[in-house]
Amino acid sequence: MTLLTRPVLEISLAAVLANYQELQKLAAGSVAAAVVKDDAYGLGAEKVAAYLYRHGNCRSFFVAHAVEGAKIRPFVPDAQIYVLQGMGDDNLELFAAAGLTPVVSCLPQFEYWKQHRIKGVKPVIHVETGLNRLGFREKDLQQLDQTDCREFGMVMSHLACADVQGHFMNARQLEEFTRLHRTYFPELPGSLSASDGVFLGTEFHFDMVRLGAAMYGINTAPYRRNIMRPVIRLTAPVLQLADLPEGDFVGYSATYRANSPRRLAIVSAGYGDGLPRSLSNVGKVYFVNGGKRCEGRVLGRVSMDNLIVDITGLEDVQVGDMAILLDEEYTLDDMGRDAGTIAYEVLSRLGKNPRFDRRYKE
């Protein structure tokens, strides 16, 4: 008898590559950069970057912080690594040692760059076009002279509503980015779109697209069928079976009471593993029962280490069986919907967990 106690996270590097290549085709003519920030959305930046470098000929990567760029540098030796949060005293040595390229988002960051230039590196300038997050506003751009503008190697911005195809902000930001690009940096390559912008059409692609969430299987264009392959499969072992008498309560705070006798499976996964606690009393868990895929429902509160799952009528479930929490049929997008959040957050939280038995597939 095989008996496991930890959840198992299977990560398909082959699926990541296939998604990268599919997006690359959609944005043909643009450089396809891979976004591996947040440890590749929790899936392992070193593994993902190395695989895309070797098998996908990817030579451009984006991270959030310099420490992330330095971590992947040995695996992508001659690639361009862009750092979205920029350069400062807390990471200056890493920029120089790892040959990283900062994204400069405001005048103080630009002044810092001019004081600490890195030989052979031209930073990216981030301009604000409607998201109202990071980025130079036009009043700041007007303070740059021609010499300043020649410091940069690329101009970028970020779309706010690209997951909604007909949203008015898409056309507004495209127009604004095009105007700022032509006015201040006419000779520089441009980058406007992340994964969701790729699906909006060629006019949004410019010279580089930044591929993140869609590359990891998330549906960033929910107005159309998801053409991305699922990248992860998450299962967890059944630790115990129990009967729940009619009238008894389940879990912390007794939020579920049985209105009839129920059969329970205690599954070894919880919010300590990154599962949203908002799946309490609404989450779905799947089992292979009698050769068929069957659904169980989370009863009561999701606790730190366990789920209590209703398996009434599923006679073949045994201790040691692996409950399916995520796969190609119940996806990150599905769990995000059921949890009242988005797939991005679910993946990021799950991927960071050190308790999983991680298994990479090529």
Buried (B, 14 or more C-beta within 10 A) or exposed (E): EEEBEEBBBBBBBBBBBBBBBBBBEBBEEBBBBBBBBBBBBBBBBBBBBBBBBEBBEBBBBBBBBBEBBBBBBEBBEEBBBBBBBBBBEEBBEBBBEBBBBBBBBBBEBBEBBEEBEBEEBBBBBBBBBBBEEBBBEBEBBEEBEEEBBEBBBBBBBBBBBBBBBEBEBBEBBBEBBBEBBEEBBEEBBBBBBBBBBBBBEEEBBBBBBBBBBBBBBBBBBBEEEBEBBBBBBBBBBBBEBEEBEEEEBBBEEEEBEBEEEBBBBBBBBBBEBBBBEBBBBEBBBBBBBEEEEBBBBBBBBBBEBBBBBBBBEBEEBEEEBBBBBBBEEBBBBBBBBBBEBBBBBBBBBBBBBEBBEBEBEE
